[in-house]
């Protein structure tokens, strides 16, 4: 165990407006925990490896085991599944692959479990869990949080508030789910739940809920809530903080047995991030810093339901002598929470189909491009004959020819290439025509077309996201325990208005006295980088490898430099789409790229709809006019 410094504070209370039973949880006194609380995360998304569970249970020395399964794309998939069968709509992997094989060990070691695996049907997920518990002959309490699903309020929501102003809800609305916070999870644990299942909540709440339960943090302990949220943010994507997708991937050992993250948190908000012993992966300043900037916007205002976090001055310090590495994290600050929940709605907007075809031989890229253009031309001729409208969108990419790099692509003469041809149309019938016209290319177009990956392209609906805000007081949250509804309430709006964070630095401020020189460096030589997505926007976080390099990054890696390098990913003619923020605590920059993902998620036709490779592309950017920085690079 890592040593903790305990900070004693006056008694706090939780203040919620209860709509049914008034419970003693509103008078919870601060817990008398005198030791650290250890939380491990076994899943970063729906489909993550189940090997994480036994390693964390047997090697993590855990108090809590959390699983994060949900993203906007996952919610869309689960909504579609529930539409087909009312007992579906949750992540079955959680029940059958994660819990069932390890349920006896979880019980024996006294580990409590929290997961958002409930998706759009948390009650069905809980029923499946209770069946596993019953078959195992165990006595474990299963609690469920519901209330995030707003579809029942659809008729009352004639107009909603978005970041761009008020707008009407689409007529083809498919789902609406609010991002709940840590309070309901805490309540379930206060009631004695061994396993807590939620629907949509912010990912970091899976860790913050157990921490507020264990330490008794109140709603006005804003810095503590921000620290707990940061702990949750660092582990919410599983192995991404323990060496997964790290810039220096070649330094990360044993991917096959990569360790999953564990945070050891103290009541004063300080924590250490590590992983179980004798596992692969790596915990270092770089791996943790990359995860800190993952999928955030303004680091001074990372908005969560429980607190608005300021991560701009967070410090990450490596702990020496720990097998596999460990870092101590501190410096998060909290501001008053928002009055509204963020809501993600999805709506139907036509149909899509994607053909993926490998080609080989000389001039493979040229053959792939002509094949795509010929299929589109032929299909349009059929559309005209059938009195169908044209495609609403088309995306042709030749993978292997570096099309994703735009003008920076260098491998135009590849002898192996993969055609990526994705199209949209308002009419499903039109795309069924398109789907039938892919295979004839194998005998009537380019030589060397090897086949169609996955067979004839499948026509699927396009579900576009719409984000808006809903007052907390207008949403009912329900707590179920062992199959029975025990409480319903609405969270109270904050008594004080939201505070504006004090700016740390001007985002484009530079040191005029900085020396220049004749040297040129690729960004990868100077920095780590990671990219992520939020709807149709992406972010790229860049962290200097040495604090002395940071001033040069600020001077040369401007928002305009990033936009010019990645101009091909933005809609034609769009300018000013990149905003830069600073994180002086980790010597980092965060770039937010608006309208950069072609719609994002399941709405995008691109091969990289979530911007996963954007940071990798940016690492090839050359920074010129620099002095000799080699002595700073080790």
SVG drawing of the C-alpha trace seen along z (x, -y; Angstrom):
<svg xmlns="http://www.w3.org/2000/svg" viewBox="-46 -39 69 62">
<polyline fill="none" stroke="black" stroke-width="0.4" points="0.0,0.0 1.1,-3.5 1.2,-5.9 -1.6,-8.5 -1.8,-11.8 -5.3,-12.1 -7.0,-15.5 -9.7,-16.0 -12.5,-18.3 -15.8,-19.4 -18.9,-17.2 -20.7,-17.5 -24.1,-16.4 -25.5,-15.3 -28.4,-17.5 -30.9,-16.0 -34.5,-16.7 -36.3,-13.5 -39.5,-12.8 -40.6,-9.7 -38.9,-8.2 -36.9,-10.6 -33.8,-8.5 -31.1,-8.9 -28.6,-9.2 -29.1,-12.9 -27.5,-13.0 -24.5,-10.7 -21.6,-11.6 -18.1,-11.6 -16.7,-8.0 -14.0,-7.2 -11.8,-5.4 -8.2,-5.7 -6.7,-3.8 -6.6,-4.1 -9.3,-2.8 -8.2,-0.7 -10.2,-0.7 -9.4,1.3 -10.9,0.9 -11.4,4.1 -13.0,2.7 -12.7,-0.5 -15.3,0.4 -17.8,3.0 -15.6,5.7 -12.5,5.3 -10.6,8.4 -12.0,10.6 -8.5,11.5 -8.4,8.3 -10.9,9.5 -8.8,12.4 -5.6,10.3 -7.3,7.5 -9.2,9.7 -6.1,11.8 -3.4,9.2 -5.0,5.8 -5.9,6.0 -9.1,4.2 -12.0,2.7 -13.9,1.9 -13.8,3.3 -15.4,1.1 -16.3,1.7 -16.9,-1.0 -18.7,0.2 -20.5,-2.8 -19.8,-5.3 -22.1,-7.1 -21.6,-4.4 -22.2,-1.6 -25.5,-3.3 -26.6,-3.4 -25.9,0.3 -27.6,1.2 -30.7,-0.9 -31.0,0.9 -30.7,4.3 -33.4,3.4 -35.7,2.4 -35.4,5.9 -35.8,7.7 -37.1,6.0 -34.8,8.2 -31.7,6.9 -30.0,3.5 -27.2,4.2 -23.7,5.5 -24.0,9.3 -20.2,9.7 -20.3,8.1 -22.6,10.9 -21.3,13.9 -17.6,13.2 -16.7,10.9 -18.9,11.7 -20.0,15.3 -16.6,17.0 -15.2,14.9 -18.3,14.4 -17.1,16.8 -13.7,15.0 -15.4,11.6 -17.5,12.7 -14.6,14.4 -12.4,11.3 -15.2,8.9 -14.8,6.8 -17.7,4.6 -18.5,4.1 -19.8,1.0 -20.6,0.9 -22.5,-1.0 -23.1,2.3 -26.8,1.7 -26.8,-0.4 -30.3,-1.2 -31.8,1.8 -30.1,1.9 -33.1,3.7 -32.6,6.6 -28.9,6.6 -29.5,6.8 -32.0,9.7 -29.3,11.6 -26.8,10.9 -29.2,12.1 -29.6,15.3 -25.8,15.8 -25.6,15.0 -28.4,17.4 -26.9,20.2 -23.6,19.7 -25.5,20.1 -24.3,16.7 -26.0,13.9 -25.0,10.7 -27.2,7.5 -27.6,6.1 -28.6,2.5 -29.7,0.6 -29.8,-3.0 -32.4,-4.1 -33.8,-7.4 -31.2,-8.4 -33.5,-7.4 -35.6,-10.4 -37.7,-8.9 -40.8,-8.8 -40.5,-12.7 -40.3,-13.0 -43.8,-14.5 -42.9,-17.3 -39.6,-18.2 -40.8,-20.3 -37.6,-22.3 -34.2,-21.6 -31.1,-23.7 -28.0,-22.9 -24.5,-24.6 -25.6,-26.5 -29.0,-27.6 -32.5,-26.2 -33.7,-23.7 -36.6,-21.3 -36.0,-17.5 -35.8,-15.5 -38.9,-13.6 -36.9,-10.5 -35.6,-10.4 -34.2,-7.0 -32.9,-7.5 -32.2,-10.1 -30.0,-9.4 -28.7,-11.8 -25.2,-11.5 -25.8,-10.9 -23.2,-11.5 -21.8,-9.7 -24.6,-10.5 -26.9,-7.6 -24.0,-5.1 -23.0,-6.3 -26.6,-5.8 -26.6,-2.2 -23.4,-1.5 -24.7,-3.3 -27.7,-0.8 -25.3,2.1 -25.2,3.1 -22.4,5.6 -23.0,5.0 -24.2,1.7 -25.5,1.5 -26.3,-1.8 -27.4,-3.0 -25.7,-6.1 -23.5,-8.0 -20.3,-9.8 -17.4,-7.3 -15.5,-8.8 -18.6,-8.5 -17.9,-4.7 -14.9,-5.6 -16.1,-8.8 -19.2,-7.0 -17.2,-4.5 -14.9,-7.2 -17.7,-9.5 -19.2,-6.5 -16.0,-5.4 -14.8,-8.8 -18.0,-10.6 -17.1,-13.5 -19.9,-16.1 -21.3,-17.9 -19.4,-21.1 -16.0,-19.3 -15.3,-20.5 -11.5,-19.9 -12.0,-16.4 -14.7,-15.6 -12.5,-16.9 -9.6,-14.7 -11.9,-11.6 -13.2,-12.4 -9.6,-12.6 -8.9,-9.2 -11.9,-7.9 -10.9,-9.6 -7.4,-8.0 -8.7,-4.5 -12.0,-4.7 -10.5,-3.5 -8.8,-0.4 -5.3,0.3 -5.0,-3.1 -3.4,-4.4 -1.1,-1.4 0.7,-1.5 -2.1,-0.8 -1.9,-2.9 1.0,-4.8 3.1,-7.0 6.3,-5.1 4.5,-1.7 7.8,0.0 8.8,-0.5 5.7,1.2 6.3,4.9 3.9,7.9 0.7,6.5 -0.7,10.0 -0.8,9.7 -1.1,6.0 -1.9,4.9 -5.2,3.0 -5.2,-0.2 -5.5,-0.5 -5.9,-3.7 -5.1,-3.9 -6.9,-6.9 -6.7,-8.7 -9.4,-10.8 -7.5,-14.0 -7.9,-13.3 -4.3,-12.3 -3.9,-9.0 -1.4,-6.7 -2.0,-5.0 -0.4,-1.6 -1.2,1.9 -1.1,5.4 2.4,7.0 3.7,9.5 1.6,8.0 2.7,6.4 2.2,2.8 3.8,-0.3 2.7,-3.1 4.8,-6.3 4.4,-10.0 3.8,-9.7 1.2,-7.0 -0.8,-8.8 -0.4,-12.2 -1.7,-10.9 -4.8,-9.6 -5.3,-12.8 -5.7,-14.7 -7.8,-12.0 -11.2,-13.2 -11.2,-16.5 -11.9,-20.0 -10.9,-23.0 -8.8,-21.5 -9.9,-24.4 -13.6,-23.4 -14.0,-19.7 -17.7,-19.6 -19.2,-16.7 -22.6,-16.4 -21.0,-16.5 -18.3,-19.1 -16.6,-21.2 -12.9,-20.2 -9.8,-22.2 -7.1,-19.9 -4.8,-22.5 -2.3,-22.4 -2.5,-18.7 0.9,-17.2 2.0,-13.6 5.1,-12.3 6.7,-8.9 7.0,-6.8 10.4,-5.1 11.0,-1.5 7.6,-0.1 7.5,2.9 5.9,1.9 5.8,-1.7 3.5,-4.0 2.6,-7.7 1.4,-10.0 -1.3,-12.4 -2.3,-15.7 -3.5,-19.2 -7.0,-18.9 -9.3,-21.7 -13.1,-21.8 -15.7,-24.4 -19.5,-24.4 -21.3,-21.8 -23.6,-22.7 -27.4,-23.1 -28.1,-20.8 -27.4,-17.2 -25.8,-16.7 -28.0,-14.5 -27.0,-12.5 -29.9,-11.9 -29.7,-9.8 -31.9,-10.2 -32.3,-8.4 -30.9,-10.2 -31.0,-7.9 -28.9,-4.8 -25.3,-3.8 -23.2,-1.0 -19.5,-0.4 -17.5,1.8 -14.0,2.8 -12.0,4.5 -8.3,5.4 -6.3,5.1 -2.8,6.3 -0.3,5.8 1.3,2.8 -0.5,-0.5 -2.9,1.0 -3.9,-2.4 -4.8,-3.7 -6.8,-0.6 -8.7,-0.9 -9.6,-4.6 -10.8,-3.9 -12.8,-0.9 -14.6,-3.0 -15.4,-5.8 -16.7,-3.3 -19.0,-1.6 -20.4,-5.0 -20.9,-6.0 -22.7,-2.8 -24.9,-2.9 -25.9,-6.5 -27.0,-5.4 -29.2,-2.7 -30.6,-5.3 -31.7,-7.5 -33.4,-4.6 -35.3,-3.7 -36.1,-7.4 -34.1,-7.4 -32.3,-10.4 -28.5,-10.7 -26.3,-9.7 -26.3,-12.2 -22.6,-11.5 -19.7,-9.5 -16.3,-8.7 -13.6,-7.1 -10.4,-6.2 -7.5,-4.1 -5.9,-2.6 -2.2,-1.9 -1.9,-5.0 -2.1,-7.2 -5.3,-9.0 -6.0,-9.7 -2.9,-11.9 -4.3,-14.2 -1.6,-16.1 1.0,-14.7 0.5,-11.1 3.8,-9.7 3.0,-6.1 1.0,-6.7 2.6,-3.8 1.6,-1.0 1.5,2.5 -1.1,3.5 -4.1,1.3 -7.5,1.5 -10.5,-0.3 -12.8,-1.9 -16.0,-3.0 -18.7,-4.3 -22.0,-5.9 -25.1,-7.5 -28.7,-7.7 -32.1,-8.6 -33.6,-5.4 -32.6,-2.0 -33.6,-0.5 -31.0,-2.7 -28.2,-1.3 -29.4,2.3 -28.8,1.5 -25.3,0.2 -24.5,3.2 -25.3,5.6 -23.0,3.6 -19.8,4.2 -19.1,7.9 -19.3,7.4 -16.0,5.3 -14.2,8.6 -14.8,9.8 -15.5,6.5 -13.0,4.0 -9.5,4.0 -7.2,7.0 -6.0,8.0 -9.2,7.3 -9.0,10.0 -12.5,10.0 -15.0,8.1 -14.2,8.1 -17.3,9.4 -19.2,10.2 -21.9,8.0 -22.0,4.6 -24.7,4.5 -27.2,1.6 -27.7,0.0 -29.4,-3.0 -27.5,-6.2 -27.9,-7.3 -26.6,-10.8 -25.9,-12.2 -27.5,-15.4 -26.3,-16.8 -28.4,-19.0 -28.9,-20.1 -31.7,-19.2 -32.3,-20.8 -31.4,-18.3 -34.6,-19.1 -36.7,-17.8 -35.2,-14.3 -36.3,-11.5 -33.6,-9.0 -34.7,-5.6 -32.8,-3.2 -33.7,0.5 -32.4,3.1 -32.7,6.8 -35.5,6.3 -37.5,3.7 -37.8,0.0 -36.7,-1.5 -36.2,-5.3 -36.9,-7.9 -35.6,-11.5 -34.4,-14.4 -31.0,-16.0 -31.2,-19.6 -29.8,-22.4 -26.6,-23.9 -27.2,-26.6 -24.4,-28.8 -24.0,-29.6 -21.4,-28.0 -18.1,-29.6 -15.8,-30.6 -12.3,-29.2 -9.5,-31.6 -7.5,-31.4 -4.1,-29.9 -2.4,-31.2 -3.4,-32.7 -3.6,-29.7 -1.3,-31.2 1.1,-33.1 4.7,-32.5 8.1,-33.6 9.5,-36.3 13.1,-35.7 13.1,-32.0 16.2,-31.2 15.9,-30.0 18.2,-27.9 18.6,-25.9 17.3,-22.6 14.1,-20.7 12.4,-18.0 9.5,-15.8 6.9,-16.4 7.3,-12.7 10.9,-13.5 9.7,-16.3 6.4,-15.1 3.8,-12.4 0.4,-12.7 -3.0,-11.1 -6.3,-11.8 -10.0,-11.1 -13.5,-12.0 -16.6,-13.8 -19.4,-13.6 -18.2,-15.3 -15.2,-16.9 -11.8,-15.4 -9.1,-16.4 -5.3,-16.0 -3.4,-16.3 0.4,-16.9 2.8,-16.6 6.4,-17.8 8.9,-15.0 10.9,-17.5 9.6,-20.7 12.3,-22.7 10.8,-21.8 7.4,-23.1 8.1,-26.7 9.1,-25.6 5.9,-23.7 3.9,-26.7 5.7,-28.9 5.7,-26.5 2.7,-24.2 0.0,-26.8 -3.7,-26.2 -3.2,-27.4 -0.2,-25.1 -2.3,-22.1 -5.3,-23.2 -3.1,-23.8 -1.5,-20.3 -4.8,-18.6 -6.9,-20.8 -8.0,-17.8 -10.2,-16.4 -12.4,-19.5 -15.3,-20.5 -14.1,-22.4 -13.7,-26.1 -14.0,-25.8 -11.4,-27.8 -10.8,-28.6 -11.9,-25.1 -9.0,-24.4 -8.8,-25.8 -5.7,-25.4 -5.6,-25.1 -2.7,-24.8 -2.0,-22.4 1.2,-23.8 1.0,-21.2 2.1,-18.5 3.7,-20.8 0.9,-20.0 -1.3,-21.5 -4.8,-20.3 -6.2,-21.0 -10.0,-20.7 -10.9,-20.1 -14.5,-21.0 -16.4,-19.3 -13.4,-17.1 -14.8,-13.6 -17.3,-13.6 -20.2,-13.4 -18.5,-11.1 -19.4,-7.7 -21.8,-5.7 -22.7,-8.7 -19.2,-9.0 -18.3,-7.3 -14.5,-7.5 -12.3,-4.6 -11.3,-6.5 -14.7,-7.9 -13.3,-8.5 -10.1,-10.2 -7.9,-7.5 -5.1,-8.1 -5.1,-11.9 -2.4,-12.2 -0.3,-9.6 -0.5,-11.7 0.3,-14.9 3.5,-13.3 4.9,-13.5 4.6,-17.3 8.0,-19.0 8.8,-21.9 11.5,-24.1 13.7,-27.0 14.6,-25.4 18.0,-25.4 19.8,-22.2 17.4,-20.4 19.2,-17.0 20.7,-17.5 17.1,-17.8 15.9,-14.6 18.1,-12.1"/>
</svg>
